[in-house]
């Protein structure tokens, strides 16, 4: 069935380098998260200039296309159109891209946790609502209504190792049911030990954060379990599945294909299950405890400083996708001690960002900016701040800094008052009940969290109202290439010598349909491109096959030499200018070997399009004629 996002999906797939360049695709609340074989093949500037895309980021080994609140709908269309099964993964037949340790860690964490966060937040919201209902004595926590809803609210978190076993298996390329089986083993032993009241053989590290219990042995080797068990744990199962990926890979190489389907998982589980309980689980538990001790020590050293740092830099971490690093720490704390204070300090950030946007909405005289601010503010109230950050505050710099300072003050209040987060829940206003201690019905953390948010919002709003200046805070061209505030009538000269054809003759749907912009195609007879107007080179791909120009009268022009010529990797192309250069009409921009490119089997039919055609009343051109360099090609009104 056709979707309104079909055109956008085609543009995205083509400009991330095509289907063959995609290793995997997932999404979070606002972003499509691609893992690409070669990020240099992606047309970042084209994507940034596409309606429906907020911006593009490259961080943590991921190529992130920021869409907004409707990203699940776009993701579904992109996945279907690209033939990406499940989470959008494709078989990786190219060399793996090398990443640093930090980028690899962020990539793993986001890949494992991202698929679960929506439901994890939903179940946390249910738990928060139940906490409110029982606190105000609307329902009893002993009644059937509470127990039934609490079963799903707490059950998802309790059995998290099984769910993470599934997502980690997809991330590490293991049989997904092997990952789940390892998770069930952790929970089975954990629950049976509790239910059957197994006799305690020994206790290790008694009275410390590393305390472990020994209930049984395997081939005479003690099997240790953390005192808190493996329910709700995250690190042990992730490490176990990673090890399983190596073990499974070995067995796949040596086991005959005829029995591989069941022998490989059997041998993998026989080795990895005891290994998980004897080595991986205890080591992971020690590492988790160490992280908890470090965070606790930092908090005890200065709750105020920790709150200020987490609150002030949270939005910066979100921009680069580095906020994922706190997720496993928070889940580990919730599973082991029942609360978390590391992630709590970020709670005021979305409210501060929202207050800044509301102030801009009130102060601005730009109707377009005001219209953009309304949905951004609504999203911000519910904790989704990407539209506000990328569309409004970050390009204007000062408002973004104000929101960070206000968030830091809110984080400091949360830190110094000892606010605790008791569950992973929703974002924004939906996150308020997550600060209720369901066991003791204590709401002091929620009260202080609300006070912190109120203070942050007040500071952000007042300072923005006082300091916002329409002219000073306007977006500069370098801050936002996609914003055009000064389009005017103009003539685009022909950058090529050849025959002018209709875009529909191009064998590429994105160009042929006009989705990327309006204009013409030129069949060149010489391998040279000149500047079609005075302006600036806004993009010039390293491969030399595509040039973006912004003219002095505001037109944004894309000249794309041939189709799929990016695959030549710069061969036969000689750049005469560089990105950022100022050029004058008639100046030579590029030379290319026309005959050699055609001998390689590539079409040289070259689109010359106006990517911001929507800013003009009309784009006038004539096809079916021959043109010389510098002839009038397109008229803009």
Residue, then its C-alpha position, 0 to 999 in steps of 0.5 A: x500500500x502506498x504511503x505518504x512517506x514513500x518519496x522520503x524513504x526513496x531519498x533516504x535509501x538512495x542518499x545513504x549510499x543505496x541498499x548495498x551500503x546499509x549494514x543495519x537499520x534501527x530507530x529510536x524516538x526521533x532518529x533512523x540509526x543506520x550502520x553503513x559500510x562506507x559513510x563517505x558514500x552518503x549524501x549528507x547535504x542532500x539529506x539535510x536539505x530534504x523536507x521531512x528530515x530535521x538534520x543528519x548526525x554521524x556519531x558513535x559509528x552510526x549514521x543518524x537521520x533525525x526525522x522527528x516524532x513520526x520516525x516509526x512510520x518512516x522507519x517502517x516504509x524505509x525498511x519495507x522499501x529497502x528490503x531490510x528484514x526485522x530491525x532492518x539488518x542486511x547481510x554484511x558482505x563488505x569489510x567491517x568499519x573499524x571503530x574506536x572503543x568508545x564508538x563501539x561501546x555506544x554502538x553496542x549499547x544502542x543496538x541492544x537497548x534501543x528496541x526495548x526502550x519503548x516498551x520499557x518506558x511504557x511499562x514504567x509509566x504503568x508502574x508510575x500510574x499504579x504508584x499514584x493510584x495507590x498513594x492516593x488510595x484510589x486502588x489497593x496494592x493487594x487487589x486484583x486490578x493492581x496485581x494484574x497491571x503490576x504483573x506486566x509493569x514489573x514483569x517486563x523489567x524482571x525478565x529483562x535478561x531474556x529480552x536483552x538476550x534476544x536483542x543482543x543476539x541480533x546485534x552480535x549475529x547469534x541465533x536469537x533463540x540461543x540468546x533467549x535461552x541463555x537469558x531464561x537459564x539466568x532467570x530459571x536458576x534465579x527463580x528456582x533458587x528463591x522458590x525452592x530455598x536452596x541450601x546456601x553452601x557458602x558466601x563470598x565477599x560477605x558484607x561488601x558490594x561484591x557479595x555472592x552466594x554459592x548454592x551448588x557446583x558444576x563438575x565440582x566447580x562452585x556456581x556463584x550468584x550475586x546476592x541480588x540474583x540475575x533478575x533485571x540484570x543487564x550486563x551478564x546476559x550481554x557479555x554471555x551472548x557476546x561470548x556465545x557469538x564466538x562459540x557459535x561461529x566456531x561450531x558453524x565452521x566445523x559442524x556439517x551442514x546436514x546437522x548444523x541446524x540443531x547441533x550448533x545451538x546445542x553445543x553452543x548452549x552446553x558450553x556457554x550456559x555453565x561458562x555464564x554461571x561460573x565465569x561471565x556472570x560473576x565477572x559481570x556482577x563485579x564490574x556492575x558493582x564497580x561501576x555502581x561504586x564509582x557512580x556512588x562515590x562521585x555522587x557522595x563526593x559532590x551531589x551538586x556537581x554531579x547533578x550540574x554536570x549530568x543536567x547541563x550536558x545531557x542535551x549535548x550527549x543526546x545530540x551525539x547519541x552518547x546518552x546511551x552510556x548511562x542506560x545500562x548503568x541506570x538499569x543496573x542500579x535499579x536492579x541491584x539497589x532499587x533506585x538510581x541517581x545518575x539519570x535522575x539529574x537529567x530530568x529537568x533538561x527537556x523542560x528547560x528546552x521547552x521553556x526556551x522554545x515557548x519564550x522564542x514563540x512569544x518573542x518572535x515576529x517570524x510566523x514561520x518560526x512561530x509555527x515551527x515552535x508550537x509542535x516543538x514545544x508540545x513534543x518537548x513537554x512529552x520529553x522529545x526535544x530533538x525537534x526543538x534542538x535541531x529546528x530552533x535552539x541549536x542553530x541559534x546557539x544562544x537559546x541552546x546554551x541558555x537551556x543547558x545552563x537552566x538544565x544544569x541548575x535543575x540538575x544541581x537541585x536534583x543532585x543536592x536534594x538526593x532525588x532518586x529515580x525508582x523506575x525507567x518510565x516515560x519522558x517529560x511529564x510521563x516521567x514524573x511518577x518514576x520518582x515515587x517510591x512504590x514500596x514506601x509510598x514516599x513522594x519526596x523525590x517527585x516533589x523535588x524533581x518537580x521543583x527542579x523542573x519549575x526552577x529550570x523552566x522559569x530561568x530558561x523562560x525569563x532569560x530567553x524572554x530578556x535576551x532573545x533578539x530576532x536579528x542577533x539570534x537569526x540563523x546564519x547560512x553556515x549554521x543552517x544550510x537548509x534555511x533560505x531567507x533571501x530567495x529572489x528572481x534569477x537566471x541559472x546558466x547552463x553549466x554544461x554543453x549538450x542536449x537538454x532533456x526532461x528529468x523523467x528520462x533519468x533512470x533514478x526515481x528520486x531525480x525523475x519524480x522531482x522529489x529532490x528538486x525541479x529542473x532539467x537533465x543535460x546529456x553532456x558532449x564535453x567533460x566540463x562543468x562551469x558555475x551557473x551563477x555567482x555563489x558559494x560551493x556548499x557541497x562538493x563530494x570527495x568523489x567529484x560526482x556531485x556539486x551543491x551551489x548556493x547562488x547570491x540570489x538564494x537558489x540552491x542548485x545540485x549538479x549530479x554528474x551521471x547516475x551511480x558514478x559515486x561508485x567510481x570513487x573519484x576516478x576520472x573526476x578532477x575538482x577545480x574548486x573546493x567546498x566553501x569556495x566563492x565562485x563566479x558564473x562561468x568559472x570551471x568547477x569540475x573536469x571529467x573524462x566523459x568517454x572513460x566514464x561511459x566505457x565503464x558502463x555509467x550513464x552521464x545524463x546529468x541532473x541540474x536541479x533547484x533543491x529549494x524550488x518550493x521557495x519560488x513561485x515558478x521554475x521555468x525551463x525548456x527541454x529538447x534543445x541544445x545548449x552551450x556553456x553559459x546559455x540560459x537554462x532555468x529561470x526562477x520567479 
